[in-house]
Amino acid sequence: MTSSLEAEAARLRLPPGFQVKAFDSVGSTNDEAKALSRSGAPEGTIVWARRQESGRGRRGRAWTSPEGNLYSTTILRPGLPAAAAAQVSFVAALAIAETAESVLPDPGGVRCKWPNDVLVHDRKLSGILLESEPAADGTVAWVVLGVGINLRHFPATADYGATSLIAEGAPPMGTGALLEVFAGHLADWYGRWRAHGFAPVREAWLSRARGLGGPIVVRLADRTIPGTFADLDSDGVLLLDPTDGGPRQRIAAGDVFFAPPAAS
């Protein structure tokens, strides 16, 4: 029997080359997408679920997945080395940011937070989880792009505070309608990245960057570094000028927290 979500998925208006596999419930949309990738599912296949029983974010953190938010994972096959393929997280952040800007009454409140968060009025709206598998030629065989967007619900406690589109004033809408909007922006930015490289993605991301030029604290696995968010390098690495006057640091992975300006 076809579920109501499968019936809704069949009616979605998606960009050329995109298709949806819909589930009422999965353990994780990323896990479903990885299995499909290994069995040869084409680029543009989207796994969409009403809810996840064991959703997760970066570094294995649990991702709360109540029904009413958007949970999707898109299979991509960029054919690039892993370091370059990781730029898909910036592509996804821009697609989420433009999705939020298109439905919110105050699009100016949308900001991108390094490495891959999207904020609305400094509260976390979404999560991105990128996973891949290597190919024999040194590229990635596939990338699965997991995206969760808070449409109706958000956790009461979160590291940075959280919010949802509805809480920020978006009109009532279903997750299918939100998926249509997101898929359109993802197809646009993914196409630009494939055609022109990271430069236009970097420029658009920096135009929305939260904290650029200001004080931040970067938490690494073994230490914490306060400094100034100087720039985003040409490969997506954060450039940090340490507060202690040391040499500029290239930060490839870490958690960013915003520090108040120093008293004058």
N, C-alpha and C positions, 0 to 999 in steps of 0.2 A: 504493500500500500504506500502511495506517495504521501509524505508528510506535508503539512501546510507550509513549512519552510522551503521544501523542495519545489512546491508549486509556486511560491513567491519568487524563488531563485530563477525559475524558468521565465518569469516575466521581466526580470531586471534588464535595463538598458545599459549595456556595458560597452567599453571601447572595443574596437576590432581586435581580435586575438585573445580576448579574455573570456573565460567561462567559469562557472561556479559549481562547486560540489557542496551541497548544504546538508547540515546535520542538526538535529534538535539538540544533541549533547555529545561531546567528545571529551576525552581526557585532556587533550591539548591540540589545537588546530595545527601547531607546528609539527607535532608528531605525526598527525594524519598526512600533512603535506610532505614530510620527509619520506614516508612510505610510498606515496604517490610518485614522488620524484625518482625514487629508486626503481620504480616499475615503468618509468618512461613517460610520465605525464608531461604534457607540453608546457612551455613557458606561457604564463598568463592564466594558469589554473589557480583559482582562488578557493580555498577551503573556508567555509563560513559556518559558524555554529551559534545557536541561541545562547549556549552556556558551555563553559569548560569546567570539568571536574578537578583538573589539576593544572590549571594555567600557571605559567611562570614568566618571569621577566629576566632582565640581565642578571648574571652571576647566580642563577638558580633561585632568585627571590620569588616567593609566591605572588601570583597575580590574581586578586579576587575577581571572580567572573560571574556576577549575578545576571540573570536574564534581563534584557533591556539595554545593554551596552553592545557595541560592535566588536566582535572577535573574528578576525580573519587572518589567513596566511596565504600569501601569493608566491607561487613558484616562478623563479626567474632563472634564466640560463645565459648570463652575460659572457661566458667564455673568457674570463679574465683571471689573473692571479688573485689569490685571496686578499692581499693588501688593497688592490684596486676594487675588488668586489665589495669590500667593506664600506665603500662610499655610498652604497645603496641605502645605508641608514640615514644619510643626509637627504637623499632623494625622497625617502619616506617621510622624514620630518617636514620637508617642504610641502609634500602632498597633504599631510595632516593639517599643517598650518593654513594652507589655502582652503581646505575643507572647512575648517573652523571659521576663517574669515568670511566665507561665503554664506554662513548661516547665522552668525552672531551680529547683534546690533552694534557692537563696538569692536570692529576688526582690528583697531589699533592696539587692543589689549593682548593680542596674540604674539608670543615671542618664542624663539627657539633657544633651548638650553643645551649646551654641549654636554655629552656627545650626541644624544638623540632624543631628548625630551621636547615636548611642546607644552608651553605654559599659556594659561589665560589669566591675566592679572596676577601673575606670579604663582599660580597654583597649577599643579600638574594635571593635564588633560588626558594624556595618552601614554602608552608604552610601546616600545619597538624591540623585537628580539630577532636578530639575524643569525641564521645558522647555515652552514654549508658543508659540502663534502668534496674532497680533492679528486681531481681527475688524473689520469696517468701522465698527461702532458704538462703538469705543473699548474694548470688553471683549476678553477672550481667546476665540478660536474654540474652543480646547481646551487642556488641560494634560495632558502625559504625565508620570506619576509613576514614575520608575525607582527600584527598591529592590533592593539586594543585601544578603542576610543570610548571614553566615558560619555555616553549619551544621556542616560537618566540617573545613573548611580555613581558614587565615588566613595572610597574608603574614608571613614571619619578620622583616621589617623594615618599619616603618611610622612615620609622623611621631609618633604618639601611643602606639605599641604596639597590638597587635591581638589578638583572641581569637575563639573560635567557641563556639556553644552546647554542642557536645559536649565541648569542652575545659573548659567551666565546669560540667559535670556533668549536662547534659540527657540524658534517656534516648534510646536509638537511635530514630531516626525518619527517614522519607523526606522529600524536598523537597516532595512533593505534600501530605503531612500538614501540613507547616509552612506551605505556601501557604494551606491551608484556614483555619488558625488566624489567620494574618496578614490574610487577606481579611475574616474576620469582624470583627476589631478595626478594620480600615480602614473598613468599611461603617458601623460604629457611630460612629466619630469624625467621619467625613465627614458623616454625617447630622446629628450634633449641631452641627457647624460651620455647615452650611447652614441649620439651623433657628434657631440661637441666636447665630451670629456667633463672633468670636474669643475672647470673654471666658471661656467654659468651657474652651476649649483652652489658653489662657494659664494659667489657674489650675492645670490638671492638669500642664502642662509645668513650671511653676515648682515644683510639689511634688516634682519629680524632678530639678531643675536642679543640675548639678554646678558648684560654685564660687560659687553665689549668696552675696553678702555678703562674699566673700573676695577675695584678690589674684589678678589675672589679667594677662596681657599680650595685647593685641590687635595682630596684625600686619596692617597695611594694605598696599596696593600701594606706597605711597611712604614709609611711616614705621611705627614701632612705638610703641604707647602703653601704658605700665604703669598700672594703676589698680585700682579695686575694682568688681567686678560688682555694681552697685547694684540693677538691676531689669530687667524686660522691659517695654517700653512697650506701649501698647494695640494697636499695629500689628505687634508682633514685633521691633522694633528693640531692640538691646542698649543699656542705659544704663550708662555708665562714668563713675565719678568718678576723674579722673586723679590719679596719685600726687603730681604737682607742685602740686596745689591749684587747678588751673585749673577752668573751668566744666565742668559735666556734659556729656559727649559722647554724642550719638546715633550709634550704629554700625550702619549698615544692611548692611554686608558686610565680612567680614574673617575671619581665623583666630584662634581663642582658644587660648592656652596658659596652663596653671595655674602660678602663681608661688608659691614657698614663703612663708609668713608672714614679715614682717620681724622681725629679732631685737629683743627688748625691752631 
